Amino acid sequence: MKRMYIPVEEAAKEWFKDPEFVAAYDALEEEFALAEALISARAQASMTQEDVAQKMGTTQAAIARLESGRTMPSTRTLTRFAEATGTKLRIHFVKEKPVRPRQTASIKTPSRTKA
């Protein structure tokens, strides 16, 4: 049997037509942002997860969990991560985006991408 593959961009166009999907996606924005910041800091330091783990006195698996975005680490852990990667932790507050009006499934939404 031949498998048919659908490009993620094509699937995402359909997913973003669903208001419930959009709401759930938007709710994860902070987790994605933190995960992206951690991975970026490690990459800019040219370090592996194992390198960071050794400097922090923890395991590679613990660093993988931090970078997954599924957990919310303490500021102490984030500070230790920053020190291990030769960076400084800075926390700031930003104004919330206005609430989007509820869209119906028949309205086409523009394609969105998050890296």
C-alpha positions in Angstrom: 0.0 0.0 0.0 1.3 3.4 -1.0 1.3 6.1 1.8 0.1 9.5 0.9 1.9 12.4 2.7 0.3 15.8 3.3 2.7 18.7 3.7 2.4 20.2 7.2 1.7 23.7 5.7 -1.4 22.2 3.9 -2.6 20.5 7.0 -2.0 23.7 9.1 -4.2 25.7 6.7 -7.1 23.4 7.6 -6.3 23.3 11.3 -6.3 27.1 11.5 -9.8 27.2 10.2 -11.0 25.7 13.4 -11.5 28.4 16.1 -10.9 25.8 18.9 -7.6 24.8 17.4 -6.6 28.5 17.1 -7.5 29.1 20.7 -5.5 26.1 21.9 -2.5 27.1 19.7 -2.5 30.6 21.0 -2.7 29.3 24.6 0.6 27.6 24.1 2.4 30.7 22.9 4.3 31.3 26.2 5.5 27.7 26.3 6.7 27.9 22.7 8.5 31.2 23.4 10.3 29.8 26.5 11.3 26.6 24.7 12.6 28.6 21.7 14.6 30.9 24.0 16.2 28.0 25.8 17.1 26.2 22.6 18.4 29.4 21.0 20.6 30.3 24.0 22.1 26.8 23.9 22.6 26.8 20.2 24.3 30.3 20.3 26.6 28.9 22.9 27.4 26.0 20.5 26.5 23.6 23.3 24.7 20.2 23.3 22.1 19.4 25.9 24.7 17.1 27.5 27.2 20.1 27.7 24.5 22.3 29.5 23.5 19.4 31.8 27.1 18.9 32.9 27.5 22.6 33.7 24.2 22.7 35.6 25.0 19.4 37.4 21.9 17.7 36.0 21.1 15.2 33.3 20.7 15.6 29.5 17.1 14.3 30.0 16.4 17.2 32.4 17.6 19.7 29.8 15.5 18.0 27.1 12.4 18.4 29.3 13.2 22.0 29.9 13.5 22.6 26.1 10.3 20.7 25.3 8.2 23.5 26.7 6.0 21.0 28.6 7.1 22.2 32.0 7.4 25.7 33.6 10.8 25.9 35.2 11.6 28.0 38.2 13.5 31.3 37.9 16.4 29.6 39.7 16.5 26.9 37.1 16.4 29.4 34.3 19.2 31.4 36.0 21.3 28.3 36.2 20.6 27.5 32.5 21.6 31.1 31.6 24.8 30.8 33.5 25.6 27.5 31.9 25.1 29.0 28.4 27.0 32.2 29.1 23.9 34.3 29.0 21.8 36.4 31.4 18.2 35.8 32.3 15.9 38.8 31.6 12.2 38.6 32.3 9.8 41.3 30.9 6.1 41.9 30.7 4.3 42.7 27.5 0.8 43.8 26.9 -1.7 41.1 26.0 -2.9 40.9 22.5 -6.6 41.9 22.0 -9.0 39.0 22.1 -9.8 37.8 18.6 -13.4 37.8 17.4 -14.8 34.3 17.1 -14.5 33.1 13.5 -16.8 30.7 11.7 -15.4 27.7 9.9 -16.5 29.1 6.5 -14.2 32.2 6.9 -10.8 31.6 5.4 -7.9 32.4 7.8 -4.5 33.4 6.5 -1.8 30.8 6.7 0.3 31.1 9.9 3.6 29.8 10.7 5.4 29.6 14.0 9.0 28.7 14.2 
